[in-house]
Amino acid sequence: MRAAEDIPTASRCACDIPAHNYTFSFEPNHKWSTTYASAAEVKQYLVEFSEIHHLRKYIRFENQVLSAQWSEPTSQWKLQVRPRQEDSCNTIEETYDILIHATGYLNNWAWPDIGGRQDYSGNLIHSAQWDSGVSLDGKVVGLIGNGSSAVQILQSIQPKAKHVFNFIRSPNWIVPSLGEDNHPYSEEDIDGFKTDSDSLLALRKRNEASLNGYFKVQADYILQLVDRYQTENSRSFRPKPAAVGDFMAYVRNFMNGTVWMQGCRSGYKSHTVFDRNPTLWPGSTLHYREALRELRADDWELEYSGNQFDWLGNGISQAEFDPTRDLGYYVQSKDDGPYASRRKRREVLTRSGTQPSRPLHQIYRPTVVNL
């Protein structure tokens, strides 16, 4: 991982959904300068987020994990780590109880396999390792690709370069805007977002009605497993091979007939045409959030150290060790506990009945949001 201040960004790189929704759901940012904020602004948001929540002390930058090996005798992961130093070949062995692979599938960038590339004497710049020190003014530039990075780079370098050749393998799929139209925010807009948090919340909800983010759901799901590890005498946990196989078979069957299974090469299929399932969720984003909201322990192999019921301890509740606890907390004037029915819990969570009726299963951005 590299420090946010040290990451080079491609010229004019920006987020691809409205910036007010390109945030953690619980930490809005009123300071975005435009609908689709630049990479520099997104970077600054993440730096400030880490400072607000005191996260930097838990993060080690400039360290490369070379290998990870499970130790059966100790029930720990052994990692070979190399600090990123110009003249260092030294590695450090470290041990951890839990290892989470959360690097994403775009973390290991590579040059395209093009014959003669090694002999090219001009400047080679990759969007993932952008060199801001190279001037493209008056140059003849070859831009390879037309993905989300390339389309932003093209509009940025075209006015400066003498000529741009854009090498494209296949046409792009274009979808309509899923949120606000692109426009800058005035100082008045920004001040309004700061002083009137409800107006900002309503804007985010209108955008989110057609977006629906994934990422916090993934973290919350993993933390349910971490919580079990910390509060029970767990030794290890991993997905059951049978569950993984069944899920991949379900994804392949679901994706049949969709554009993802047509004869096109895609990064979502490890740059193959037919050889791999798409690395996509088989359903809508809200469907994904619901599926991962509650941990399905039967999808996991859980092993324990000793008797799996040792976590019951000495038979005394944790509440009994706190002199300020309400030992009759379950005696109430009304039943406000969660519903036993998953359907009813979903209705409460998604605030069923609070919003104006909408057309079903269409791209939809509401004009009215009831907070």
C-alpha positions as CSV (number, residue, x, y, z in Angstrom):
1,M,0.0,0.0,0.0
2,R,1.2,3.5,-0.8
3,A,0.6,6.7,1.0
4,A,-2.2,8.7,-0.5
5,E,0.0,11.7,-0.9
6,D,2.4,9.7,-3.0
7,I,0.1,8.2,-5.5
8,P,0.4,9.7,-9.0
9,T,-2.9,10.2,-10.9
10,A,-3.6,10.5,-14.5
11,S,-4.4,14.0,-15.8
12,R,-8.1,14.8,-15.4
13,C,-8.8,11.5,-13.7
14,A,-12.1,11.7,-11.9
15,C,-14.7,9.5,-10.2
16,D,-17.3,7.9,-12.4
17,I,-20.4,8.3,-10.2
18,P,-21.5,11.6,-8.5
19,A,-18.9,12.5,-5.9
20,H,-21.4,13.0,-3.2
21,N,-22.0,9.3,-3.4
22,Y,-18.3,8.4,-3.8
23,T,-17.9,8.5,-0.1
24,F,-18.5,6.3,2.9
25,S,-22.2,6.3,3.5
26,F,-21.8,7.7,7.0
27,E,-19.2,10.3,6.2
28,P,-20.5,12.8,3.6
29,N,-18.2,15.5,2.1
30,H,-19.8,18.9,1.5
31,K,-16.6,20.3,-0.2
32,W,-16.7,18.6,-3.6
33,S,-16.1,21.2,-6.3
34,T,-18.0,19.4,-9.1
35,T,-20.4,16.6,-9.7
36,Y,-17.6,14.2,-10.7
37,A,-14.7,15.1,-8.5
38,S,-11.1,14.8,-9.5
39,A,-8.7,12.1,-8.2
40,A,-6.9,14.8,-6.2
41,E,-10.1,15.7,-4.4
42,V,-11.0,12.0,-3.8
43,K,-7.5,11.5,-2.4
44,Q,-7.9,14.4,-0.1
45,Y,-11.2,13.1,1.1
46,L,-9.6,9.8,2.0
47,V,-6.7,11.5,3.8
48,E,-9.2,13.6,5.9
49,F,-11.3,10.5,6.6
50,S,-8.3,8.6,8.0
51,E,-7.5,11.6,10.2
52,I,-11.1,12.0,11.5
53,H,-11.3,8.3,12.4
54,H,-7.7,8.0,13.6
55,L,-6.9,5.3,11.1
56,R,-3.4,6.2,10.1
57,K,-1.8,4.5,13.1
58,Y,-3.3,1.2,11.9
59,I,-1.9,1.5,8.4
60,R,1.6,0.7,7.2
61,F,2.5,2.2,3.8
62,E,5.3,1.2,1.4
63,N,5.3,-2.5,2.4
64,Q,5.1,-5.3,-0.2
65,V,3.6,-8.6,0.8
66,L,5.7,-11.2,-1.0
67,S,4.0,-14.4,0.3
68,A,1.5,-15.6,2.8
69,Q,1.5,-19.1,4.2
70,W,-0.9,-20.7,6.7
71,S,0.8,-22.4,9.7
72,E,-1.3,-25.3,10.9
73,P,0.5,-25.8,14.3
74,T,0.1,-22.2,15.4
75,S,-3.2,-21.4,13.5
76,Q,-1.6,-18.2,12.2
77,W,-0.6,-16.7,8.9
78,K,3.1,-16.2,8.2
79,L,3.8,-13.3,5.8
80,Q,7.0,-12.4,4.1
81,V,7.1,-8.6,3.9
82,R,9.5,-6.3,2.1
83,P,9.7,-2.6,3.1
84,R,9.7,-0.4,-0.1
85,Q,13.2,1.0,0.0
86,E,15.4,1.9,-3.0
87,D,18.4,-0.3,-1.9
88,S,16.6,-2.9,0.3
89,C,16.3,-6.6,-0.6
90,N,15.6,-7.5,3.0
91,T,12.4,-9.3,4.0
92,I,10.6,-9.5,7.3
93,E,8.6,-12.5,8.5
94,E,5.5,-11.5,10.4
95,T,2.6,-13.5,11.9
96,Y,-1.1,-12.6,12.0
97,D,-4.2,-14.3,13.3
98,I,-6.5,-13.1,10.4
99,L,-5.6,-12.4,6.8
100,I,-8.0,-10.6,4.5
101,H,-7.2,-10.3,0.8
102,A,-8.8,-7.0,-0.1
103,T,-6.5,-5.6,-2.8
104,G,-9.0,-5.8,-5.6
105,Y,-8.4,-7.3,-9.0
106,L,-7.0,-4.0,-10.5
107,N,-4.2,-3.7,-8.1
108,N,-1.5,-5.4,-10.1
109,W,-1.2,-3.3,-13.3
110,A,0.7,-4.5,-16.3
111,W,1.8,-3.3,-19.7
112,P,-0.1,-4.8,-22.7
113,D,1.6,-7.7,-24.4
114,I,2.6,-5.9,-27.6
115,G,5.6,-7.1,-29.7
116,G,8.5,-4.6,-29.9
117,R,7.4,-2.6,-26.8
118,Q,10.7,-3.2,-25.2
119,D,12.5,-1.5,-28.1
120,Y,10.3,1.7,-28.1
121,S,12.5,4.7,-27.3
122,G,9.8,7.2,-26.5
123,N,8.0,7.8,-23.2
124,L,5.8,4.9,-22.0
125,I,3.2,6.0,-19.4
126,H,0.6,3.8,-17.7
127,S,-2.5,5.3,-16.3
128,A,-1.9,3.4,-13.0
129,Q,1.6,4.9,-12.8
130,W,1.1,8.3,-14.3
131,D,4.2,10.4,-14.8
132,S,3.1,14.0,-14.4
133,G,6.6,15.2,-15.3
134,V,6.3,14.3,-18.9
135,S,4.9,17.1,-21.1
136,L,2.7,15.9,-24.0
137,D,2.5,19.4,-25.6
138,G,3.0,19.2,-29.3
139,K,3.7,15.4,-29.2
140,V,2.4,12.6,-31.3
141,V,0.7,10.3,-28.8
142,G,-0.6,6.7,-29.1
143,L,-3.4,6.0,-26.5
144,I,-4.1,2.3,-26.1
145,G,-7.6,1.4,-24.9
146,N,-11.0,3.1,-24.4
147,G,-11.9,2.0,-20.9
148,S,-12.9,4.2,-18.1
149,S,-9.3,5.6,-17.7
150,A,-8.6,6.0,-21.4
151,V,-11.8,8.0,-22.1
152,Q,-10.8,10.5,-19.4
153,I,-7.2,10.7,-20.6
154,L,-8.2,11.3,-24.2
155,Q,-10.2,14.4,-23.5
156,S,-7.4,15.7,-21.3
157,I,-4.4,15.2,-23.7
158,Q,-6.2,15.9,-27.0
159,P,-6.0,19.7,-26.8
160,K,-2.3,19.6,-25.9
161,A,-0.9,16.9,-28.2
162,K,0.0,17.5,-31.9
163,H,-1.9,14.3,-32.8
164,V,-3.5,11.4,-30.9
165,F,-3.9,7.9,-32.2
166,N,-6.4,6.0,-30.1
167,F,-6.1,2.2,-30.5
168,I,-9.4,0.5,-29.7
169,R,-10.2,-3.2,-29.6
170,S,-14.0,-3.0,-29.4
171,P,-16.7,-0.4,-29.0
172,N,-17.7,0.9,-25.5
173,W,-21.0,0.4,-23.8
174,I,-22.5,3.8,-22.9
175,V,-25.2,4.2,-20.3
176,P,-27.1,7.3,-19.4
177,S,-26.1,9.4,-16.4
178,L,-27.1,7.6,-13.2
179,G,-27.2,10.7,-11.1
180,E,-26.8,14.5,-11.4
181,D,-25.6,16.0,-14.7
182,N,-22.0,17.1,-14.5
183,H,-21.6,20.7,-13.3
184,P,-19.4,22.6,-10.9
185,Y,-20.7,23.5,-7.5
186,S,-20.6,27.2,-6.6
187,E,-19.4,28.5,-3.2
188,E,-23.0,29.1,-2.4
189,D,-23.8,25.4,-3.2
190,I,-20.9,24.2,-1.0
191,D,-21.9,26.5,1.9
192,G,-25.5,25.2,1.6
193,F,-24.4,21.6,1.8
194,K,-22.4,22.5,4.9
195,T,-25.1,24.3,6.8
196,D,-28.1,22.3,5.6
197,S,-27.2,18.7,6.1
198,D,-30.7,17.5,5.2
199,S,-30.4,19.0,1.7
200,L,-27.2,17.1,1.2
201,L,-28.7,13.9,2.5
202,A,-31.7,14.3,0.1
203,L,-29.3,14.8,-2.8
204,R,-27.3,11.7,-1.9
205,K,-30.4,9.6,-1.5
206,R,-31.7,10.8,-4.9
207,N,-28.4,9.7,-6.5
208,E,-28.2,6.5,-4.6
209,A,-31.6,5.4,-5.8
210,S,-29.9,4.5,-9.1
211,L,-26.5,3.6,-7.8
212,N,-26.5,1.6,-4.5
213,G,-23.0,1.1,-3.2
214,Y,-21.3,-2.2,-2.4
215,F,-18.3,-1.5,-0.3
216,K,-19.4,-1.0,3.3
217,V,-21.4,-4.2,3.0
218,Q,-18.3,-6.2,2.2
219,A,-16.5,-4.8,5.3
220,D,-19.4,-5.4,7.6
221,Y,-19.7,-9.0,6.4
222,I,-16.1,-9.7,7.1
223,L,-16.3,-8.0,10.5
224,Q,-19.0,-10.4,11.5
225,L,-16.5,-13.2,11.1
226,V,-13.8,-11.3,12.9
227,D,-16.2,-10.7,15.8
228,R,-16.9,-14.4,16.1
229,Y,-13.2,-15.1,16.1
230,Q,-12.6,-12.6,18.9
231,T,-15.6,-13.7,21.1
232,E,-15.4,-17.5,20.6
233,N,-12.5,-19.9,20.9
234,S,-12.1,-20.0,17.1
235,R,-9.0,-21.4,15.6
236,S,-9.6,-20.7,11.9
237,F,-12.4,-20.0,9.4
238,R,-12.5,-20.2,5.6
239,P,-15.2,-20.6,2.9
240,K,-16.3,-24.2,2.4
241,P,-15.0,-25.5,-1.0
242,A,-18.5,-26.9,-1.7
243,A,-20.1,-23.5,-1.1
244,V,-17.5,-21.8,-3.4
245,G,-18.2,-24.3,-6.1
246,D,-22.0,-24.0,-5.8
247,F,-21.8,-20.2,-5.9
248,M,-19.6,-20.2,-9.0
249,A,-22.0,-22.6,-10.7
250,Y,-24.9,-20.3,-9.8
251,V,-23.1,-17.3,-11.2
252,R,-22.3,-19.0,-14.4
253,N,-25.9,-20.2,-14.8
254,F,-27.2,-16.7,-13.9
255,M,-24.9,-15.0,-16.4
256,N,-25.9,-17.1,-19.4
257,G,-27.7,-15.0,-21.8
258,T,-26.2,-11.7,-20.5
259,V,-23.7,-9.5,-22.3
260,W,-20.9,-10.8,-19.9
261,M,-21.0,-14.3,-21.5
262,Q,-20.9,-13.1,-25.1
263,G,-17.7,-13.5,-27.1
264,C,-15.8,-10.4,-25.7
265,R,-12.6,-10.2,-23.7
266,S,-13.1,-8.5,-20.4
267,G,-11.1,-7.6,-17.3
268,Y,-14.1,-9.0,-15.4
269,K,-13.2,-12.4,-16.8
270,S,-9.4,-12.2,-16.2
271,H,-9.0,-10.8,-19.8
272,T,-10.3,-14.1,-21.3
273,V,-13.2,-14.6,-23.7
274,F,-15.0,-17.7,-22.4
275,D,-12.7,-19.3,-19.8
276,R,-13.9,-17.7,-16.6
277,N,-17.1,-16.6,-14.8
278,P,-17.5,-12.9,-14.6
279,T,-16.3,-11.5,-11.3
280,L,-19.6,-9.8,-10.8
281,W,-22.5,-10.2,-8.4
282,P,-25.4,-12.1,-10.0
283,G,-28.1,-9.5,-9.3
284,S,-28.7,-5.9,-8.4
285,T,-26.7,-3.9,-5.8
286,L,-29.6,-3.9,-3.3
287,H,-29.8,-7.7,-3.8
288,Y,-26.1,-7.9,-2.9
289,R,-26.6,-5.8,0.2
290,E,-29.4,-8.0,1.4
291,A,-27.6,-11.3,0.6
292,L,-24.5,-10.2,2.7
293,R,-26.2,-8.4,5.5
294,E,-26.4,-11.5,7.7
295,L,-23.6,-14.0,8.0
296,R,-24.5,-17.5,6.7
297,A,-22.2,-19.6,9.0
298,D,-23.1,-22.8,7.1
299,D,-21.1,-21.4,4.1
300,W,-17.9,-21.5,6.3
301,E,-15.6,-24.0,7.8
302,L,-15.2,-23.0,11.4
303,E,-12.6,-24.8,13.5
304,Y,-12.1,-24.3,17.3
305,S,-9.3,-24.7,19.8
306,G,-10.5,-27.3,22.2
307,N,-14.2,-27.7,23.0
308,Q,-16.2,-25.5,20.7
309,F,-18.4,-24.5,23.6
310,D,-15.6,-23.2,25.8
311,W,-16.6,-19.7,24.8
312,L,-19.5,-20.1,27.3
313,G,-16.8,-19.4,30.0
314,N,-17.7,-19.5,33.7
315,G,-21.5,-19.3,33.2
316,I,-21.7,-15.6,34.2
317,S,-23.0,-13.0,31.8
318,Q,-20.7,-10.1,30.8
319,A,-23.6,-7.8,32.0
320,E,-23.0,-9.1,35.5
321,F,-19.5,-7.8,35.5
322,D,-20.7,-4.2,34.8
323,P,-22.1,-2.5,37.9
324,T,-23.9,0.1,35.7
325,R,-25.8,-2.4,33.5
326,D,-29.6,-2.8,33.6
327,L,-30.0,-6.4,34.7
328,G,-33.7,-6.3,33.7
329,Y,-33.1,-4.9,30.3
330,Y,-35.6,-7.4,28.7
331,V,-38.5,-6.0,30.7
332,Q,-40.1,-3.3,28.6
333,S,-43.3,-1.4,28.1
334,K,-43.4,-2.5,24.4
335,D,-41.7,-5.0,22.1
336,D,-39.1,-3.0,20.2
337,G,-36.8,-5.9,19.4
338,P,-36.0,-6.9,15.8
339,Y,-38.5,-9.0,13.9
340,A,-37.9,-12.8,13.7
341,S,-39.0,-12.7,10.1
342,R,-36.3,-11.7,7.6
343,R,-39.0,-10.1,5.3
344,K,-40.2,-7.9,8.2
345,R,-36.6,-6.9,9.1
346,R,-36.0,-5.9,5.5
347,E,-39.2,-3.8,5.4
348,V,-38.0,-1.9,8.6
349,L,-34.5,-1.5,7.3
350,T,-35.5,-0.2,3.9
351,R,-38.2,2.1,5.3
352,S,-41.1,0.5,3.3
353,G,-44.0,2.8,2.8
354,T,-42.1,6.1,3.4
355,Q,-41.4,7.1,-0.2
356,P,-43.7,8.1,-3.2
357,S,-44.5,5.2,-5.4
358,R,-42.1,4.6,-8.3
359,P,-42.0,2.5,-11.5
360,L,-40.5,-0.9,-10.8
361,H,-37.3,-2.2,-12.4
362,Q,-36.3,0.9,-14.3
363,I,-33.5,3.4,-14.0
364,Y,-35.1,5.9,-11.6
365,R,-33.9,9.1,-9.8
366,P,-36.6,10.4,-7.5
367,T,-37.5,14.1,-7.5
368,V,-38.8,13.8,-3.9
369,V,-37.1,12.0,-1.0
370,N,-38.7,11.8,2.4
371,L,-36.0,11.8,5.0
